[in-house]
Amino acid sequence: MNDDNDITEAIDWQGNPVDCAKCAHADMLAAGRCRFSHACVNDRYARRIDRFFNWNPDLANRYIAHPHFEVRAIAAKHAAVFLLPPLLDDPEETVRWNVARRLPKKHVLKLRNDPHREVRIRIVTLLDDSDLVPMLQDPDYYVRLSIARRLQPELLEWMLHDEEAEVRRVVAQRVPDDMLMRMAGDPEPRVRLEIVQRLASEKLVEMRADPDWRIRHEVASRIAPDALGALVEDEDELVRETARARAMGGDKRRKEGPL
């Protein structure tokens, strides 16, 4: 990727050439507080705008209502916090997110119903468990997936039956052990595989007849040899061989007795 220094042209957000002579900050050029095609609030290139405010954070307050959304979004990272709440209603999601990162939680809560999924996904990282509960029914599966990754394990009970298999798979990875069997009948094999990989060996007997060979193979690999049952005659060759090898090993140990 080319650095912005390789791009010599300087065009503003309306497509016009940047003219330092007409800029309100023309006096700053000689002082080194801005630089043509490198650090400029009028340039449409976001990195140049960002560099301008990094050099001049004291000017950010003046730009939070700028007509170009990139300028508003970047200015919001430096502007006084008390000026930011109105920007939670900005039409651009980038602006709303940059504002949310700086405001107290009580202001951020309104973005739980933001129309843009990226904003809702990102604010999940800013909220506590109790504040995430109203988002458990979010229409976007990735928002719910983000919540499933963040919510305290004991609260994942509310997500055991999420309509999206990938969400349930993450839930299966994180729920407390005493909730695992409540997901053992999940219709998605990937979810059941997560469950069976976490189950204690004495619980595996309840999944011996699972319709998916991968689950039965996991069971055959870890269940007590004397509980293998029909797995030694399983229709899947790999499951059958694994079960028989373990059954023979169990028989050998029983015949030899304790050391």
C-alpha positions as CSV (number, residue, x, y, z in Angstrom):
1,M,0.0,0.0,0.0
2,N,1.3,3.4,-0.9
3,D,1.8,6.0,1.8
4,D,-0.1,9.2,1.3
5,N,3.2,11.0,0.7
6,D,3.3,9.2,-2.7
7,I,0.1,11.0,-3.7
8,T,1.1,14.5,-4.7
9,E,-2.4,15.8,-5.6
10,A,-4.4,17.5,-3.0
11,I,-8.2,17.5,-3.7
12,D,-10.9,18.6,-1.3
13,W,-14.0,16.6,-0.4
14,Q,-15.9,18.3,-3.3
15,G,-13.4,17.4,-5.9
16,N,-11.7,20.8,-6.1
17,P,-7.9,21.4,-5.9
18,V,-6.8,22.5,-2.4
19,D,-5.6,26.1,-2.4
20,C,-3.5,27.0,0.6
21,A,-3.8,30.7,-0.2
22,K,-7.6,30.6,0.3
23,C,-7.5,28.5,3.5
24,A,-8.5,30.0,6.8
25,H,-5.3,28.5,8.2
26,A,-2.9,29.9,5.6
27,D,-0.8,31.5,8.4
28,M,-0.2,28.1,9.9
29,L,1.7,26.8,6.9
30,A,4.8,28.8,7.6
31,A,4.7,27.8,11.3
32,G,4.7,24.1,10.3
33,R,1.3,23.4,11.8
34,C,0.0,22.1,8.5
35,R,1.5,20.9,5.2
36,F,0.2,20.7,1.7
37,S,-0.8,17.2,0.6
38,H,0.4,15.9,4.0
39,A,-1.5,17.5,7.0
40,C,-4.5,19.4,5.8
41,V,-8.1,19.8,7.1
42,N,-9.3,20.6,3.6
43,D,-7.9,17.5,1.9
44,R,-10.3,14.7,1.2
45,Y,-7.7,12.1,2.2
46,A,-8.5,10.9,5.7
47,R,-4.9,10.3,6.8
48,R,-4.1,13.9,6.0
49,I,-7.1,15.2,7.9
50,D,-6.1,13.0,10.8
51,R,-2.6,14.3,10.8
52,F,-3.9,17.9,10.8
53,F,-5.9,17.3,14.0
54,N,-3.0,15.4,15.6
55,W,-0.9,18.4,15.0
56,N,-3.7,20.9,16.0
57,P,-6.1,19.2,18.4
58,D,-7.1,22.7,19.7
59,L,-8.9,23.3,16.5
60,A,-11.1,20.3,16.6
61,N,-14.1,22.0,18.3
62,R,-14.5,24.2,15.2
63,Y,-14.9,21.3,12.9
64,I,-17.4,18.9,14.5
65,A,-20.2,20.4,12.3
66,H,-18.1,20.4,9.1
67,P,-20.1,19.2,6.0
68,H,-17.6,16.5,5.2
69,F,-18.1,13.4,7.4
70,E,-14.4,12.5,7.5
71,V,-13.6,15.8,9.1
72,R,-16.4,15.5,11.6
73,A,-15.4,11.9,12.5
74,I,-11.8,12.8,13.0
75,A,-12.5,16.0,14.8
76,A,-14.7,14.1,17.2
77,K,-11.6,12.2,18.4
78,H,-10.1,15.5,19.7
79,A,-13.0,17.8,20.4
80,A,-14.3,18.7,23.9
81,V,-16.4,15.9,25.2
82,F,-19.3,18.2,26.2
83,L,-19.8,19.1,22.5
84,L,-20.1,15.5,21.4
85,P,-23.6,14.2,22.5
86,P,-25.4,15.8,19.5
87,L,-23.1,13.9,17.1
88,L,-24.7,10.6,18.3
89,D,-27.4,11.5,15.8
90,D,-25.0,12.2,13.0
91,P,-26.1,10.7,9.7
92,E,-22.7,9.0,9.3
93,E,-22.0,5.8,11.3
94,T,-18.2,6.6,11.4
95,V,-18.9,9.8,13.3
96,R,-21.4,8.1,15.7
97,W,-18.8,5.4,16.5
98,N,-16.0,7.8,17.1
99,V,-18.2,9.8,19.4
100,A,-19.4,6.7,21.3
101,R,-15.8,5.8,22.2
102,R,-15.4,9.0,24.1
103,L,-18.7,9.5,25.8
104,P,-19.9,8.1,29.2
105,K,-21.9,4.9,28.9
106,K,-25.2,6.7,29.6
107,H,-24.9,8.4,26.3
108,V,-23.8,5.3,24.4
109,L,-26.8,3.2,25.4
110,K,-29.0,4.9,22.7
111,L,-26.8,3.4,20.0
112,R,-27.9,-0.1,20.9
113,N,-30.6,0.5,18.3
114,D,-28.4,2.2,15.8
115,P,-29.5,1.6,12.3
116,H,-26.0,0.5,11.2
117,R,-24.8,-2.9,12.2
118,E,-21.2,-1.9,12.5
119,V,-22.0,0.7,15.2
120,R,-24.0,-1.9,17.2
121,I,-21.2,-4.5,16.8
122,R,-18.6,-2.0,18.1
123,I,-20.6,-0.7,21.1
124,V,-20.9,-4.3,22.4
125,T,-17.2,-3.8,23.5
126,L,-18.2,-0.7,25.5
127,L,-21.1,-2.0,27.5
128,D,-21.5,-4.1,30.6
129,D,-23.4,-7.4,30.7
130,S,-26.7,-5.8,32.1
131,D,-26.6,-3.3,29.3
132,L,-26.1,-6.0,26.6
133,V,-29.3,-7.9,27.6
134,P,-31.6,-5.7,25.5
135,M,-29.4,-6.5,22.4
136,L,-29.8,-10.3,22.7
137,Q,-32.6,-10.1,20.1
138,D,-30.7,-7.9,17.7
139,P,-31.8,-8.8,14.1
140,D,-28.2,-9.0,12.9
141,Y,-26.5,-12.3,13.8
142,Y,-23.0,-10.8,14.0
143,V,-24.2,-8.4,16.7
144,R,-25.5,-11.4,18.7
145,L,-22.2,-13.3,18.0
146,S,-20.2,-10.4,19.4
147,I,-22.4,-10.5,22.5
148,A,-22.0,-14.3,22.9
149,R,-18.2,-13.8,22.9
150,R,-18.4,-11.1,25.5
151,L,-21.2,-11.9,27.9
152,Q,-20.4,-13.6,31.2
153,P,-20.7,-17.5,30.7
154,E,-23.5,-17.8,33.3
155,L,-25.6,-15.3,31.4
156,L,-25.3,-17.2,28.1
157,E,-28.4,-19.3,29.2
158,W,-30.4,-16.7,27.3
159,M,-28.6,-17.6,24.1
160,L,-28.8,-21.3,24.2
161,H,-31.4,-21.4,21.4
162,D,-30.3,-18.5,19.2
163,E,-31.6,-18.9,15.7
164,E,-28.1,-18.7,14.2
165,A,-25.9,-21.8,14.4
166,E,-22.7,-19.9,14.6
167,V,-23.9,-17.9,17.6
168,R,-24.9,-21.2,19.3
169,R,-21.5,-22.7,18.5
170,V,-19.8,-19.8,20.4
171,V,-22.3,-20.2,23.2
172,A,-21.5,-23.9,23.4
173,Q,-17.8,-23.1,23.8
174,R,-18.4,-20.8,26.7
175,V,-21.4,-21.9,28.8
176,P,-20.8,-23.4,32.2
177,D,-20.5,-27.2,32.2
178,D,-23.9,-27.7,33.9
179,M,-25.6,-26.2,30.9
180,L,-23.9,-28.3,28.2
181,M,-26.5,-31.1,28.1
182,R,-29.2,-28.6,27.5
183,M,-27.6,-28.1,24.0
184,A,-26.9,-31.8,23.3
185,G,-30.0,-32.0,21.0
186,D,-29.0,-28.9,18.9
187,P,-30.0,-29.4,15.2
188,E,-26.6,-28.2,14.0
189,P,-23.8,-30.8,14.1
190,R,-21.1,-28.2,14.6
191,V,-22.8,-27.1,17.8
192,R,-23.1,-30.6,19.1
193,L,-19.4,-31.2,18.3
194,E,-18.5,-28.3,20.5
195,I,-20.6,-29.8,23.2
196,V,-19.3,-33.3,23.0
197,Q,-15.7,-32.1,23.1
198,R,-16.4,-30.4,26.4
199,L,-18.5,-33.1,28.1
200,A,-17.1,-35.2,30.9
201,S,-16.5,-38.8,29.9
202,E,-19.4,-40.1,32.1
203,K,-21.8,-37.8,30.2
204,L,-20.8,-39.1,26.7
205,V,-23.1,-42.1,26.9
206,E,-26.0,-39.8,26.1
207,M,-24.5,-38.9,22.7
208,R,-23.5,-42.4,21.5
209,A,-26.3,-42.5,19.0
210,D,-25.8,-39.1,17.5
211,P,-26.5,-39.0,13.8
212,D,-23.2,-37.3,12.9
213,W,-20.2,-39.6,12.7
214,R,-17.8,-36.9,14.0
215,I,-19.7,-36.7,17.3
216,R,-19.8,-40.5,17.6
217,H,-16.1,-40.6,16.9
218,E,-15.4,-38.1,19.7
219,V,-17.6,-40.3,22.0
220,A,-15.8,-43.5,20.9
221,S,-12.4,-41.8,21.6
222,R,-13.2,-40.8,25.2
223,I,-16.1,-42.8,26.6
224,A,-15.3,-45.5,29.2
225,P,-14.5,-48.7,27.2
226,D,-17.3,-50.7,29.0
227,A,-19.8,-48.1,27.8
228,L,-19.0,-48.2,24.1
229,G,-22.1,-50.3,23.3
230,A,-23.1,-50.3,19.7
231,L,-20.2,-48.1,18.7
232,V,-18.1,-51.2,18.1
233,E,-20.5,-52.0,15.2
234,D,-21.0,-48.4,14.0
235,E,-21.8,-47.9,10.4
236,D,-18.8,-45.5,10.0
237,E,-15.5,-47.3,9.6
238,L,-13.5,-44.8,11.6
239,V,-15.9,-44.7,14.5
240,R,-16.0,-48.5,14.5
241,E,-12.3,-49.0,14.4
242,T,-11.8,-46.4,17.2
243,A,-14.4,-48.1,19.3
244,R,-13.0,-51.6,18.8
245,A,-9.5,-50.5,19.5
246,R,-10.6,-49.0,22.8
247,A,-12.8,-52.0,23.6
248,M,-9.8,-54.3,23.1
249,G,-7.6,-52.0,25.2
250,G,-10.2,-52.1,28.0
251,D,-10.5,-55.9,27.8
252,K,-6.7,-56.2,28.0
253,R,-6.5,-53.9,31.1
254,R,-9.3,-55.9,32.8
255,K,-7.5,-59.2,32.1
256,E,-4.2,-58.0,33.3
257,G,-5.6,-56.3,36.4
258,P,-4.0,-53.5,38.4
259,L,-0.2,-53.2,38.3
